[in-house]
């Protein structure tokens, strides 16, 4: 055996240098906030606010999320979120990032030993094995695309389940881990982290076939029965446990309310579009300049579209290369890496998901490419004796590699900055994915928070053109119009959001919050109770309901005070104030009777007629509302509030 260029001690020192570099590259990401699914799995999820009920995480998938449709069975993630919440003493994303990064660092170390083992299995006499393995590991550690997963807290399910798969394979390879079936334990943890962990089974299948029972490939006709028996004994425990656990999780522990499959598209349309999606993923691996936190890739029709055909040809070419390289021992890391890539993509490529593509999904599949491509490059260089024949070429390779790693480090640093705030992230999405309605809406939200209401309205309108039936967008329209004091439009959008009848508590909660701020306490409580019927763990609804219940009903007190005032001072102002309090409490009959009492002492009071009109409109007695507003406008034709309420009544009379 030829001695390695690097001693084990030097390999460890280089590995430490890789880890240190990775830490400095990611140093600007630890303050990045919560995004996307973080809100319903962490921010709004009451289950993670105590570790006292941690065993329930493993028996009740409802603890995973405050949204019924998103309650996947991922107890390890719920446990991790609860641990970080406890350590942070609340919702501090820093602790979540520390925890995620810690396992990423450990994964980098495991990747080095896995890659080195695979390369050594292919050619244990080559002195460059350690160096090539370290270069491949550096590429994995600094690759810009991985920043999408490391920055996104909820995507810890992808990074940690991947960690479990890599660790399981290493434990299988190690004699002690294999003897005591330790790899089964880590595989189970991986599956409980995310269902994609079940892909360890086919990955192990390919590993055994290529690196242990390769005689099945090389000499299939010789002792075939014995070879297959030996193979099945090795893969059997993993196959049985992985399959059984996956089925049990999916059909017995995942709630019926969970919606993971997109029934709006056919499976064929989804799978055929994945040909283009895979080409997109490969493009981001080679040159990660089109990374988007929320891609706008849509279903492509027809199936013979050039984008699908191009992707299919690339896939077929890779599969051909996978089979070809499987036939020769020294090329098998290439075959194994390609197989890993496609196996890891199976869960998101064949089950139609609502998001056609997502760049954080690639963390697991890319592991295969980090194994295959460096070895392919090394084999090609060695084939033509480029290193031995020309020292300048050796220096050139080092310079190119260093430049590539520096580029990835810079790219990762920049992606961390993009993920630094809601505004920077969603601005990036609007540029990279301009057809994404959610991205446009979320960027509009950042502008609304800054008080740029007209800019926000522009982005909401663009989003509505793309996603007219998006309930969250209707909620945000309601919030925006409420901020602009256009309460008629606000009510319309809040009610339309509720009319979609989603499993999310958000429409009821935000309408309840709006009603509460408008002083309409009783209906606010009713909608909060409806929100909590949908999602008992929705913390925002619970907190607002507790606030309402903890405070005495100010409206009732104010009503009693005004009623007493009217007895002693029956002036128009007191009557109008009382009618408004009744209106905010949805006591419309009392609004009308109060205003009629006012008209007895002030027959030409504009506000009285207008308030009667508004009350009748709320009761859907449009003709009576119309008559009241007409009387107001007879007194003052320029009274704008009466004009608005008159139009409201007229529009609904026409509909009738």
C-alpha positions as CSV (number, residue, x, y, z in Angstrom):
1,X,0.0,0.0,0.0
2,X,1.4,3.4,-1.0
3,X,1.7,5.9,1.8
4,X,-0.7,8.9,1.8
5,X,0.6,12.4,1.1
6,X,-1.0,13.5,4.4
7,X,-0.5,11.8,7.8
8,X,-3.6,11.2,9.9
9,X,-2.4,14.0,12.2
10,X,-2.2,16.4,9.2
11,X,-5.6,15.3,8.0
12,X,-7.1,16.2,11.3
13,X,-5.4,19.6,11.3
14,X,-6.7,20.3,7.8
15,X,-10.2,19.2,8.9
16,X,-10.0,21.5,11.9
17,X,-9.1,24.3,9.5
18,X,-12.1,23.5,7.3
19,X,-14.4,23.7,10.4
20,X,-12.8,27.0,11.5
21,X,-13.3,28.4,8.0
22,X,-16.9,27.2,7.9
23,X,-17.6,28.9,11.3
24,X,-16.3,32.2,10.1
25,X,-18.2,32.0,6.8
26,X,-21.4,31.4,8.8
27,X,-20.6,33.8,11.6
28,X,-23.1,36.4,10.2
29,X,-26.1,34.0,10.2
30,X,-26.6,33.4,13.9
31,X,-28.8,36.5,14.3
32,X,-31.1,35.6,11.4
33,X,-34.8,35.5,12.4
34,X,-37.6,32.9,12.1
35,X,-39.2,32.5,8.6
36,X,-41.9,30.4,6.8
37,X,-42.9,27.3,8.7
38,X,-41.0,28.5,11.7
39,X,-44.1,30.5,12.7
40,X,-46.5,27.6,13.0
41,X,-44.0,25.1,14.3
42,X,-42.2,27.4,16.8
43,X,-43.6,30.9,17.2
44,X,-47.3,30.0,17.4
45,X,-46.9,26.5,18.7
46,X,-47.8,26.2,22.4
47,X,-46.6,22.6,22.6
48,X,-42.9,23.5,22.5
49,X,-43.1,26.0,25.4
50,X,-42.6,23.3,28.0
51,X,-40.5,20.2,28.2
52,X,-42.7,18.7,30.8
53,X,-44.8,17.0,28.1
54,X,-41.9,15.9,25.8
55,X,-43.1,12.3,25.7
56,X,-46.3,13.5,24.0
57,X,-44.2,14.7,21.1
58,X,-43.7,11.0,20.2
59,X,-47.4,10.0,20.6
60,X,-49.3,13.0,19.3
61,X,-48.4,14.7,16.0
62,X,-50.6,17.6,16.8
63,X,-47.7,18.9,18.9
64,X,-45.6,19.5,15.8
65,X,-47.5,22.5,14.5
66,X,-50.4,25.0,15.2
67,X,-51.7,24.4,11.7
68,X,-53.8,21.2,11.3
69,X,-52.8,20.7,7.7
70,X,-49.1,20.9,8.6
71,X,-49.0,18.4,11.5
72,X,-46.5,15.9,10.2
73,X,-45.1,13.3,12.6
74,X,-41.6,14.6,13.3
75,X,-41.2,14.2,17.1
76,X,-37.4,14.7,17.1
77,X,-37.8,18.2,15.5
78,X,-40.6,19.1,18.0
79,X,-38.2,18.0,20.8
80,X,-35.3,20.0,19.4
81,X,-37.6,23.1,19.1
82,X,-38.7,22.7,22.7
83,X,-35.2,22.2,24.0
84,X,-34.0,25.4,22.2
85,X,-37.0,27.3,23.5
86,X,-36.2,26.2,27.0
87,X,-32.5,27.1,26.7
88,X,-33.2,30.5,25.1
89,X,-35.9,31.2,27.7
90,X,-38.3,32.1,24.9
91,X,-38.3,32.8,21.2
92,X,-34.6,33.6,20.6
93,X,-33.5,32.3,17.1
94,X,-29.9,32.5,18.1
95,X,-30.1,29.3,20.2
96,X,-31.8,27.5,17.3
97,X,-29.0,28.5,15.0
98,X,-26.4,27.4,17.5
99,X,-28.0,24.0,17.8
100,X,-28.4,23.5,14.0
101,X,-24.9,24.6,13.3
102,X,-23.4,22.3,15.9
103,X,-24.8,19.2,14.1
104,X,-23.7,20.7,10.7
105,X,-20.2,20.8,12.0
106,X,-20.4,17.2,13.2
107,X,-21.8,16.2,9.8
108,X,-18.8,17.9,8.0
109,X,-16.5,15.6,10.1
110,X,-18.6,12.5,9.3
111,X,-18.6,13.5,5.6
112,X,-14.8,13.4,5.5
113,X,-14.7,9.9,7.0
114,X,-17.5,8.6,4.8
115,X,-15.9,10.0,1.6
116,X,-12.5,8.8,2.5
117,X,-13.8,5.3,3.2
118,X,-15.6,5.2,-0.2
119,X,-12.6,6.4,-2.1
120,X,-10.3,4.1,-0.2
121,X,-12.7,1.2,-1.1
122,X,-12.3,2.0,-4.7
123,X,-8.5,2.4,-4.7
124,X,-6.7,1.9,-1.4
125,X,-3.2,2.3,-3.0
126,X,-3.6,5.9,-4.1
127,X,-1.6,8.4,-2.0
128,X,-4.0,11.2,-2.9
129,X,-7.1,9.7,-1.2
130,X,-6.8,11.8,1.9
131,X,-6.3,15.0,0.0
132,X,-9.2,14.5,-2.4
133,X,-11.4,13.6,0.5
134,X,-10.5,16.8,2.3
135,X,-11.2,18.8,-0.9
136,X,-14.6,17.1,-1.3
137,X,-15.4,17.8,2.4
138,X,-14.4,21.5,2.0
139,X,-16.7,21.8,-1.0
140,X,-19.6,20.4,1.1
141,X,-18.9,22.6,4.0
142,X,-18.7,25.9,2.0
143,X,-21.1,25.2,-0.8
144,X,-23.5,28.2,-1.2
145,X,-26.6,26.1,-1.8
146,X,-26.3,24.5,1.7
147,X,-26.8,28.0,3.2
148,X,-30.5,27.7,2.3
149,X,-31.0,24.8,4.6
150,X,-28.7,26.0,7.4
151,X,-30.3,29.4,7.6
152,X,-33.9,28.1,7.6
153,X,-34.6,26.9,11.1
154,X,-37.5,24.6,10.2
155,X,-35.2,23.0,7.6
156,X,-33.3,21.4,10.5
157,X,-35.5,18.4,9.6
158,X,-33.5,18.2,6.4
159,X,-30.1,18.8,7.8
160,X,-30.5,16.5,10.9
161,X,-32.2,13.6,9.1
162,X,-29.3,13.8,6.5
163,X,-26.9,13.7,9.5
164,X,-28.6,10.6,10.7
165,X,-28.4,8.9,7.3
166,X,-24.7,9.6,7.0
167,X,-24.0,8.5,10.6
168,X,-26.1,5.3,10.1
169,X,-24.0,4.4,7.0
170,X,-20.8,4.9,8.9
171,X,-22.0,2.9,11.9
172,X,-22.9,0.1,9.5
173,X,-19.4,0.3,7.9
174,X,-17.8,0.1,11.4
175,X,-17.6,-3.5,12.7
176,X,-18.8,-2.5,16.2
177,X,-21.7,-0.5,14.9
178,X,-22.7,-3.4,12.6
179,X,-22.3,-6.1,15.2
180,X,-24.6,-4.3,17.7
181,X,-27.0,-2.9,15.0
182,X,-26.3,0.7,16.2
183,X,-27.0,1.9,12.6
184,X,-30.6,0.8,13.1
185,X,-31.0,3.1,16.1
186,X,-29.7,6.2,14.2
187,X,-31.8,5.3,11.2
188,X,-34.9,5.3,13.4
189,X,-34.0,8.7,14.8
190,X,-33.6,9.9,11.2
191,X,-37.0,8.7,10.3
192,X,-38.5,10.3,13.4
193,X,-36.8,13.6,12.3
194,X,-38.2,13.5,8.8
195,X,-39.8,10.8,6.8
196,X,-37.1,11.1,4.2
197,X,-34.8,9.3,6.6
198,X,-36.3,6.1,5.3
199,X,-34.2,6.5,2.2
200,X,-31.3,5.1,4.3
201,X,-32.6,1.7,3.3
202,X,-32.2,2.1,-0.5
203,X,-28.9,3.9,0.1
204,X,-27.6,1.0,2.2
205,X,-28.9,-1.4,-0.4
206,X,-26.7,0.3,-3.1
207,X,-23.7,0.5,-0.8
208,X,-23.8,-3.2,0.0
209,X,-24.3,-4.0,-3.7
210,X,-21.4,-1.8,-4.9
211,X,-18.8,-2.2,-2.1
212,X,-19.5,-5.5,-0.3
213,X,-21.5,-7.9,-2.4
214,X,-20.1,-6.6,-5.7
215,X,-19.6,-10.2,-6.8
216,X,-23.3,-10.1,-7.7
217,X,-22.5,-7.5,-10.4
218,X,-19.1,-8.9,-11.4
219,X,-19.9,-12.6,-11.6
220,X,-23.7,-12.9,-11.3
221,X,-24.0,-16.5,-12.7
222,X,-21.5,-17.9,-10.2
223,X,-23.0,-19.0,-6.8
224,X,-25.9,-16.8,-7.4
225,X,-28.1,-18.2,-4.7
226,X,-25.4,-17.8,-2.0
227,X,-24.7,-14.3,-3.1
228,X,-28.3,-13.2,-3.0
229,X,-28.8,-14.9,0.4
230,X,-25.8,-13.1,1.8
231,X,-27.0,-9.8,0.4
232,X,-30.5,-10.3,1.9
233,X,-29.2,-11.1,5.3
234,X,-27.3,-7.8,5.3
235,X,-30.1,-5.6,4.1
236,X,-33.0,-7.5,5.7
237,X,-33.1,-5.9,9.2
238,X,-32.9,-2.4,7.7
239,X,-35.5,-3.1,5.1
240,X,-38.1,-4.5,7.5
241,X,-37.6,-1.9,10.2
242,X,-37.5,1.1,7.9
243,X,-40.5,0.1,5.9
244,X,-42.6,-0.9,8.9
245,X,-41.7,2.3,10.8
246,X,-42.5,4.5,7.8
247,X,-45.9,2.9,7.3
248,X,-46.7,3.1,11.0
249,X,-45.8,6.7,11.1
250,X,-47.7,7.7,8.0
251,X,-50.9,5.7,8.6
252,X,-51.2,5.6,12.4
253,X,-49.4,8.6,13.8
254,X,-49.9,11.3,11.2
255,X,-53.3,13.0,11.7
256,X,-56.0,12.8,9.1
257,X,-56.1,16.6,8.9
258,X,-52.5,16.7,7.6
259,X,-52.4,17.6,3.9
260,X,-49.1,16.7,2.3
261,X,-50.3,15.7,-1.2
262,X,-51.2,18.3,-3.8
263,X,-54.4,17.1,-5.4
264,X,-54.7,20.1,-7.7
265,X,-52.2,18.5,-10.1
266,X,-52.0,15.0,-11.5
267,X,-49.1,12.8,-10.5
268,X,-47.9,12.6,-14.1
269,X,-47.8,16.4,-14.4
270,X,-45.9,16.7,-11.2
271,X,-43.4,13.9,-11.9
272,X,-42.8,15.1,-15.5
273,X,-42.1,18.7,-14.2
274,X,-39.6,17.2,-11.8
275,X,-37.4,16.5,-14.8
276,X,-36.9,20.3,-15.1
277,X,-36.7,20.7,-11.3
278,X,-33.8,18.3,-11.1
279,X,-32.1,20.2,-13.9
280,X,-32.7,23.3,-11.9
281,X,-31.1,21.7,-8.8
282,X,-28.1,20.5,-10.8
283,X,-27.7,24.0,-12.1
284,X,-27.6,25.4,-8.6
285,X,-25.1,22.8,-7.6
286,X,-22.7,23.7,-10.4
287,X,-23.4,27.5,-10.2
288,X,-25.6,28.5,-7.3
289,X,-26.6,32.0,-8.5
290,X,-30.3,31.3,-8.8
291,X,-31.0,30.3,-5.3
292,X,-34.4,31.4,-4.0
293,X,-36.0,31.0,-0.6
294,X,-39.3,30.4,-2.4
295,X,-38.9,29.4,-6.1
296,X,-41.7,30.2,-8.6
297,X,-41.4,27.0,-10.7
298,X,-44.9,25.8,-11.8
299,X,-46.3,22.7,-13.4
300,X,-45.1,22.5,-17.0
301,X,-47.4,21.4,-19.7
302,X,-47.3,19.5,-22.1
303,X,-44.9,16.7,-21.1
304,X,-42.9,17.2,-24.3
305,X,-42.0,20.8,-23.4
306,X,-38.3,21.4,-24.2
307,X,-37.5,22.0,-20.5
308,X,-38.9,18.6,-19.5
309,X,-37.2,16.8,-22.4
310,X,-33.9,18.5,-21.6
311,X,-34.1,17.5,-17.9
312,X,-35.1,13.9,-18.9
313,X,-32.1,13.6,-21.2
314,X,-29.8,14.8,-18.4
315,X,-31.3,12.3,-16.0
316,X,-31.0,9.4,-18.4
317,X,-27.4,10.4,-19.1
318,X,-26.7,10.4,-15.3
319,X,-28.4,7.0,-14.9
320,X,-26.4,5.6,-17.8
321,X,-23.2,6.9,-16.1
322,X,-24.3,5.4,-12.8
323,X,-24.7,1.9,-14.4
324,X,-21.5,2.2,-16.4
325,X,-19.4,3.2,-13.4
326,X,-20.9,0.5,-11.2
327,X,-19.2,-2.1,-13.4
328,X,-15.7,-1.1,-12.5
329,X,-14.4,-1.1,-8.9
330,X,-12.3,2.1,-9.0
331,X,-15.3,4.1,-10.4
332,X,-17.9,2.9,-7.9
333,X,-17.9,6.0,-5.7
334,X,-19.2,7.8,-8.8
335,X,-22.0,5.3,-9.2
336,X,-22.8,5.4,-5.5
337,X,-22.9,9.2,-5.4
338,X,-25.3,9.4,-8.4
339,X,-27.5,6.7,-6.9
340,X,-27.6,8.7,-3.6
341,X,-28.6,11.8,-5.4
342,X,-31.6,10.2,-7.1
343,X,-32.6,8.1,-4.1
344,X,-32.7,11.2,-1.9
345,X,-34.9,13.0,-4.5
346,X,-37.5,10.2,-4.6
347,X,-39.8,11.5,-1.7
348,X,-40.1,15.0,-3.3
349,X,-40.1,13.8,-6.9
350,X,-42.9,11.2,-6.9
351,X,-45.3,12.5,-4.2
352,X,-47.0,15.7,-5.6
353,X,-46.2,18.5,-3.1
354,X,-47.7,22.0,-3.0
355,X,-44.3,23.5,-3.6
356,X,-43.1,22.1,-6.9
357,X,-39.5,22.9,-6.0
358,X,-37.6,24.2,-3.0
359,X,-33.9,24.9,-2.9
360,X,-33.5,23.8,0.8
361,X,-34.6,20.3,-0.2
362,X,-31.3,19.7,-2.0
363,X,-29.2,19.3,1.2
364,X,-29.8,15.6,1.3
365,X,-29.5,14.8,-2.4
366,X,-26.4,16.9,-2.9
367,X,-24.4,14.6,-0.5
368,X,-24.3,12.1,-3.4
369,X,-22.8,14.8,-5.8
370,X,-20.2,15.7,-3.2
371,X,-19.1,12.1,-3.3
372,X,-19.3,11.5,-7.0
373,X,-18.0,14.6,-8.7
374,X,-14.7,15.1,-6.8
375,X,-13.9,11.4,-7.5
376,X,-14.8,11.8,-11.2
377,X,-12.6,14.8,-11.5
378,X,-9.7,13.0,-9.7
379,X,-10.0,9.9,-11.9
380,X,-10.0,12.0,-15.0
381,X,-6.9,13.9,-13.9
382,X,-5.2,10.7,-12.9
383,X,-6.1,9.0,-16.2
384,X,-4.1,11.6,-18.2
385,X,-1.3,11.7,-15.6
386,X,-1.7,15.5,-15.4
387,X,-0.3,15.9,-11.9
388,X,2.8,13.7,-12.4
389,X,3.6,15.1,-15.9
390,X,3.3,18.8,-15.1
391,X,3.9,20.6,-11.8
392,X,2.3,23.8,-13.2
393,X,-0.9,21.9,-13.7
394,X,-0.8,20.7,-10.1
395,X,-0.4,24.3,-9.0
396,X,-3.2,25.3,-11.4
397,X,-5.5,22.7,-9.9
398,X,-4.8,24.1,-6.4
399,X,-5.4,27.7,-7.6
400,X,-8.7,26.8,-9.3
401,X,-9.9,24.8,-6.3
402,X,-9.0,27.7,-3.9
403,X,-10.8,30.2,-6.1
404,X,-13.8,27.9,-6.3
405,X,-14.0,27.5,-2.5
406,X,-13.5,31.2,-2.0
407,X,-16.4,31.9,-4.4
408,X,-18.6,29.5,-2.4
409,X,-17.5,31.0,0.9
410,X,-18.4,34.5,-0.4
411,X,-21.7,33.2,-1.9
412,X,-22.6,31.6,1.5
413,X,-21.8,34.8,3.3
414,X,-24.0,36.8,1.0
415,X,-26.9,34.3,1.3
416,X,-26.6,34.6,5.1
417,X,-27.1,38.3,4.6
418,X,-30.1,37.8,2.4
419,X,-31.7,35.7,5.2
420,X,-30.9,38.4,7.7
421,X,-34.3,40.0,7.6
422,X,-37.8,39.6,6.2
423,X,-37.3,42.5,3.9
424,X,-34.0,41.4,2.4
425,X,-35.2,37.8,2.0
426,X,-38.5,38.6,0.3
427,X,-37.0,41.3,-1.9
428,X,-34.6,38.6,-3.1
429,X,-37.5,36.3,-3.8
430,X,-39.4,39.0,-5.8
431,X,-36.2,39.3,-8.0
432,X,-35.4,35.6,-8.3
433,X,-39.0,34.3,-8.4
434,X,-41.2,37.2,-9.8
435,X,-44.1,34.8,-10.5
436,X,-44.4,33.7,-6.9
437,X,-47.5,35.3,-5.4
438,X,-46.5,34.4,-1.8
439,X,-43.1,36.1,-2.3
440,X,-44.7,39.3,-3.6
441,X,-47.2,39.3,-0.7
442,X,-44.5,38.8,1.9
443,X,-42.4,41.6,0.5
444,X,-45.5,43.7,0.6
445,X,-45.9,42.8,4.3
446,X,-42.4,44.1,5.0
447,X,-43.4,47.4,3.4
448,X,-46.7,47.6,5.4
449,X,-44.7,47.1,8.6
450,X,-42.6,50.1,7.6
451,X,-45.7,52.2,7.0
452,X,-45.3,52.2,3.2
453,X,-49.0,51.2,2.8
454,X,-49.3,52.3,-0.9
455,X,-46.2,50.3,-1.8
456,X,-47.6,47.3,0.1
457,X,-50.9,47.6,-1.8
458,X,-49.1,47.5,-5.1
459,X,-47.3,44.2,-4.2
460,X,-50.5,42.7,-2.7
461,X,-52.3,43.6,-5.9
462,X,-49.6,41.9,-8.0
463,X,-49.8,38.8,-5.8
464,X,-53.6,38.8,-6.1
465,X,-53.3,38.6,-9.9
466,X,-51.2,35.4,-9.5
467,X,-53.0,33.9,-6.4
468,X,-56.6,35.3,-6.3
469,X,-57.7,32.5,-4.0
470,X,-54.9,32.8,-1.4
471,X,-56.6,33.2,2.1
472,X,-53.5,34.6,3.8
473,X,-53.3,37.3,1.1
474,X,-56.9,38.3,1.8
475,X,-56.1,38.5,5.5
476,X,-53.3,40.9,4.7
477,X,-55.5,43.0,2.4
478,X,-57.8,43.3,5.4
479,X,-55.0,44.3,7.7
480,X,-53.8,46.9,5.1
481,X,-57.2,48.4,4.6
482,X,-57.7,48.6,8.3
483,X,-54.4,50.5,8.6
484,X,-55.7,52.9,5.8
485,X,-58.9,53.3,7.9
486,X,-61.0,51.8,5.0
487,X,-63.0,49.6,7.3
488,X,-65.5,48.6,4.7
489,X,-62.8,47.0,2.5
490,X,-61.1,45.6,5.5
491,X,-64.2,43.8,6.6
492,X,-64.8,42.5,3.1
493,X,-61.3,40.9,2.9
494,X,-61.4,39.4,6.4
495,X,-64.7,37.8,5.6
496,X,-63.6,36.5,2.3
497,X,-60.5,34.9,3.9
498,X,-62.8,33.1,6.3
499,X,-65.1,32.0,3.5
500,X,-62.3,29.9,2.0
501,X,-62.9,27.6,5.0
502,X,-59.3,26.6,5.5
503,X,-58.0,24.4,8.3
504,X,-55.7,27.3,9.4
505,X,-56.9,29.4,12.4
506,X,-55.3,32.5,10.8
507,X,-58.5,34.0,9.1
508,X,-60.5,33.8,12.3
509,X,-57.7,35.0,14.5
510,X,-56.8,38.1,12.4
511,X,-60.5,39.0,12.0
512,X,-60.9,38.6,15.8
513,X,-57.9,40.9,16.4
514,X,-59.3,43.5,14.0
515,X,-62.7,43.3,15.8
516,X,-61.0,43.6,19.2
517,X,-59.1,46.7,18.1
518,X,-62.4,48.2,16.9
519,X,-63.9,47.6,20.3
520,X,-66.2,44.8,19.1
521,X,-65.4,42.5,22.0
522,X,-68.2,39.9,21.8
523,X,-67.8,39.0,18.2
524,X,-64.0,39.0,18.6
525,X,-64.3,36.3,21.3
526,X,-66.5,34.2,19.1
527,X,-64.0,34.2,16.2
528,X,-61.2,33.4,18.6
529,X,-63.1,30.4,19.9
530,X,-63.6,29.3,16.3
531,X,-59.8,29.7,15.7
532,X,-59.1,27.5,18.7
533,X,-61.5,24.9,17.6
534,X,-59.4,24.5,14.5
535,X,-56.1,24.7,16.3
536,X,-56.1,24.3,20.2
537,X,-52.3,25.0,20.2
538,X,-52.5,28.4,18.4
539,X,-50.8,30.6,20.9
540,X,-51.8,34.0,19.4
541,X,-55.5,33.1,19.7
542,X,-55.0,31.9,23.2
543,X,-53.1,35.0,24.3
544,X,-55.7,37.4,22.8
545,X,-58.6,35.5,24.3
546,X,-56.8,35.6,27.7
547,X,-56.3,39.4,27.3
548,X,-60.0,39.9,26.6
549,X,-61.0,37.7,29.5
550,X,-58.6,39.3,31.9
551,X,-59.9,42.8,31.3
552,X,-63.3,44.1,32.2
553,X,-65.5,44.9,29.2
554,X,-64.7,48.6,28.8
555,X,-67.5,49.0,26.3
556,X,-70.1,48.0,28.7
557,X,-68.8,50.4,31.3
558,X,-68.6,53.2,28.8
559,X,-72.1,52.5,27.7
560,X,-73.5,52.7,31.2
561,X,-71.6,56.0,31.8
562,X,-73.0,57.5,28.6
563,X,-76.5,56.4,29.4
564,X,-76.3,58.2,32.7
565,X,-74.9,61.3,31.0
566,X,-77.8,61.4,28.6
567,X,-80.2,61.4,31.5
568,X,-78.7,64.6,32.7
569,X,-77.2,66.0,29.5
570,X,-79.2,64.8,26.4
571,X,-77.0,66.5,23.9
572,X,-76.3,65.1,20.3
573,X,-72.6,64.3,21.1
574,X,-73.6,61.9,23.9
575,X,-76.2,60.2,21.7
576,X,-73.7,59.8,18.8
577,X,-71.0,58.4,21.1
578,X,-73.5,55.9,22.6
579,X,-74.6,54.8,19.1
580,X,-71.0,54.2,18.1
581,X,-70.3,52.1,21.2
582,X,-73.4,50.0,20.4
583,X,-72.2,49.7,16.7
584,X,-68.7,48.5,17.8
585,X,-70.4,45.9,20.0
586,X,-72.6,44.8,17.1
587,X,-75.8,45.9,18.9
588,X,-77.3,47.3,15.7
589,X,-80.9,47.5,16.9
590,X,-79.7,49.7,19.8
591,X,-77.8,51.9,17.4
592,X,-81.0,52.5,15.5
593,X,-83.1,53.2,18.6
594,X,-80.5,55.5,20.1
595,X,-80.2,57.5,16.9
596,X,-84.0,57.7,16.6
597,X,-84.1,59.1,20.1
598,X,-81.6,61.7,19.0
599,X,-83.7,62.7,15.9
600,X,-86.5,63.5,18.2
601,X,-84.5,66.4,19.7
602,X,-82.4,67.1,16.6
603,X,-84.3,66.1,13.4
604,X,-81.6,67.2,11.0
605,X,-78.6,65.4,12.6
606,X,-76.5,64.0,9.8
607,X,-74.6,61.5,11.9
608,X,-77.8,60.0,13.3
609,X,-79.1,59.2,9.8
610,X,-75.7,57.9,8.7
611,X,-75.3,55.6,11.8
612,X,-78.9,54.3,11.2
613,X,-77.9,53.5,7.6
614,X,-74.7,51.7,8.6
615,X,-76.6,49.7,11.2
616,X,-79.3,48.6,8.8
617,X,-76.5,47.7,6.3
618,X,-74.8,45.5,8.8
619,X,-78.2,43.8,9.4
620,X,-78.4,43.4,5.6
621,X,-81.6,45.5,5.6
622,X,-80.3,47.3,2.5
623,X,-83.5,49.2,1.5
624,X,-83.9,50.7,5.0
625,X,-80.2,51.6,5.0
626,X,-80.6,53.2,1.6
627,X,-83.6,55.4,2.9
628,X,-81.6,56.5,6.0
629,X,-78.6,57.6,3.9
630,X,-80.8,59.4,1.4
631,X,-82.2,61.5,4.2
632,X,-78.7,62.3,5.4
633,X,-77.7,63.4,1.9
634,X,-80.8,65.5,1.5
635,X,-79.5,67.5,4.5
636,X,-75.9,67.6,3.2
637,X,-75.2,66.3,-0.3
638,X,-71.4,66.4,0.4
639,X,-71.4,64.2,3.5
640,X,-68.8,61.5,2.4
641,X,-69.6,58.9,5.1
642,X,-73.3,58.8,4.0
643,X,-72.2,58.6,0.4
644,X,-70.0,55.5,1.2
645,X,-72.8,53.8,3.1
646,X,-75.4,54.7,0.4
647,X,-73.2,53.0,-2.2
648,X,-72.8,50.0,0.0
649,X,-76.6,49.7,0.3
650,X,-77.1,50.4,-3.5
651,X,-74.6,47.7,-4.6
652,X,-76.3,45.1,-2.5
653,X,-79.8,46.1,-3.6
654,X,-78.6,45.6,-7.2
655,X,-77.2,42.2,-6.3
656,X,-80.6,41.2,-4.9
